[in-house]
Amino acid sequence: MITTDAPITGADLEQTSAAALARTGGGRVTETEVGDEESRYEVEVTVDDGSQVDVQLDERFEVVGSEREGSGEDN
C-alpha cells in the first residue's frame, strides 16, 4: 500500500468524494488523504448534525469501512 498522507486531487477527489457522500447520506467533505493506514483513500465528511465520519475507500473507489469520530464504531 502506498502511504503518502497527501490530499486526494483531480478525478480521484471527485470519485472518492461522491462515494463518501453517498455513504454518509450527504454532508461536506472536509479532509482527504491518499494512502491512509487503513485504506487507499480516506475522506472525512462533516454531516448535518456537525459530527464527522471518516470513510475508507479502496483503489476502485468502493467503500471498505467508515467510522463516526468519537463513536469508536466501525460500520
N, C-alpha and C positions, 0 to 999 in steps of 0.2 A: 504494500500500500504506500502511496506517495503521501508524505507528510510535509506540507508547506506552510500551514497556518495562514495562508494568503486568502483574501476575499475572492469570492466567485465573481467572474466577469463575463461579459459578452452573452452569447447564446446560451451558455451553461447557466448563467444567472437567471435568464428568462425561464428556462425549463425547471430549474430547481425551485424557483420562487412559486411558479404555478403549481407544482406538485405539493409544496409545503402548505400553501394557502388552501388547496383542496383538502388536505389532511386536517387542517385546523378549522375549516369552515369559514375562512376569512381572516381578516386582521391586516397587519402591516409587517413586512419584512424589515427587521431592524439590524440584523447582522448575518453575515455569511462566512463560511470557511471551507477551503478546499483541503482535503487530507486530514480531516478530524481524526482523533484517535479511535473513534468508534465506527467510522464510515468514510466513504469517498467525499461526501459533501455534508455539511451541517448548515441548516437555515434556522435562524431564530426568528420567531413570529410573535409580535405582541398582539394579543387578541383583544376584543372589545371590552372585556372586563378588566383590562390592564395587566393580566398575567402574561407570562412568556412561555412559549412552547419551543423546545429545540427539536427539530425534525431532522432525522438522519436519512440520507439517500445514498443509493449505490451508484455505480458508474452508468447505469441505464436510466437514472433519474427516478427510480422506483423507491418508495418509502420503505425503509427497513426497520424503523422504530421512531418513537417520539417520546418526549418527557416534558411534562409541565414543570417548570422550575419551582423548586420548593416542595413539590409533592413527593419526590422520591419514587415515583411510579413510572415504569415503562409501559407504553401502550402497544 
